Amino acid sequence: MSSRRMERLAEAIKQEVSKIILYELKDPRISFITVTKAEVTPDLKRAKIYISILGDDVTQKKTLRGLENAKGFIQTKVGSCLQI
């Protein structure tokens, strides 16, 4: 697989996840989050998303719990928006 294609796909996934978190998630636990990086496996079946959360430990844990609960929603939205 072309590394250039993987980089473009990772950037597209990063942008899409950022939009979903910002505009479509309504969970009040999720706040002050930045998607910093996305990595895609060579077979394009998995992506790892890196995030940065501002706030104290309690806020960070609440945000992570909210993201865990929204994981399926985010995966579905990314899959429907990006046709590979």
C-alpha atoms as one frame of an Amber mdcrd trajectory, in Angstrom:
protein
   0.000   0.000   0.000   1.291   3.443  -0.869   2.479   5.344   2.183   1.218
   8.542   0.551  -2.275   7.060   0.353  -2.077   5.975   3.989  -1.038   9.497
   5.005  -3.900  11.082   3.065  -6.397   8.640   4.539  -5.067   9.211   8.063
  -5.429  12.973   7.613  -8.983  12.559   6.267  -9.902  10.357   9.235  -8.380
  12.875  11.649 -10.407  15.710  10.116 -13.624  13.677  10.066 -13.292  12.525
  13.683 -12.609  16.120  14.724 -15.782  17.300  12.965 -17.867  14.519  14.486
 -16.638  15.290  18.005 -17.125  19.017  17.552 -20.488  19.118  15.777 -22.320
  15.824  16.251 -21.572  14.508  19.736 -23.952  15.933  22.310 -22.431  14.281
  25.388 -21.721  16.995  27.996 -18.789  14.943  29.347 -16.858  15.486  26.116
 -15.170  18.871  26.188 -11.837  20.543  25.475 -10.587  17.767  23.224  -8.254
  17.953  20.239  -7.577  15.166  17.759  -3.815  15.372  17.308  -2.981  12.454
  15.036  -4.381   9.444  13.206  -2.481   6.362  12.069  -3.816   3.804   9.607
  -2.671   0.190   9.311  -1.213  -0.863   5.934  -4.324  -2.934   5.153  -6.517
   0.155   5.860  -8.739  -1.833   8.220  -7.866  -0.044  11.445  -6.999   3.450
  12.534  -5.573   4.663  15.809  -6.661   8.149  16.866  -4.561  10.247  19.234
  -6.237  12.947  21.297  -5.310  15.693  23.717  -7.661  16.653  26.538  -7.388
  19.881  28.507  -8.429  19.950  32.127  -7.778  18.230  35.411  -7.702  14.454
  35.940 -11.427  14.232  36.718 -12.350  16.108  33.530  -9.999  13.962  31.475
 -11.468  10.728  32.853 -15.035  11.925  32.212 -14.112  12.894  28.662 -12.491
   9.509  28.025 -15.583   7.724  29.363 -17.774   9.815  27.084 -15.577   9.005
  24.091 -15.642   5.289  24.939 -19.442   5.418  24.974 -19.479   7.278  21.640
 -16.891   5.023  19.968 -19.428   3.027  17.957 -21.201   6.174  16.783 -17.910
   7.750  15.692 -16.830   4.591  13.842 -20.152   4.389  12.020 -20.067   8.051
  11.002 -16.455   7.861   9.786 -17.229   4.684   7.844 -20.225   6.248   6.135
 -18.406   9.503   5.312 -15.192   7.958   3.982 -15.692   5.381   1.269 -12.448
   3.435   0.906
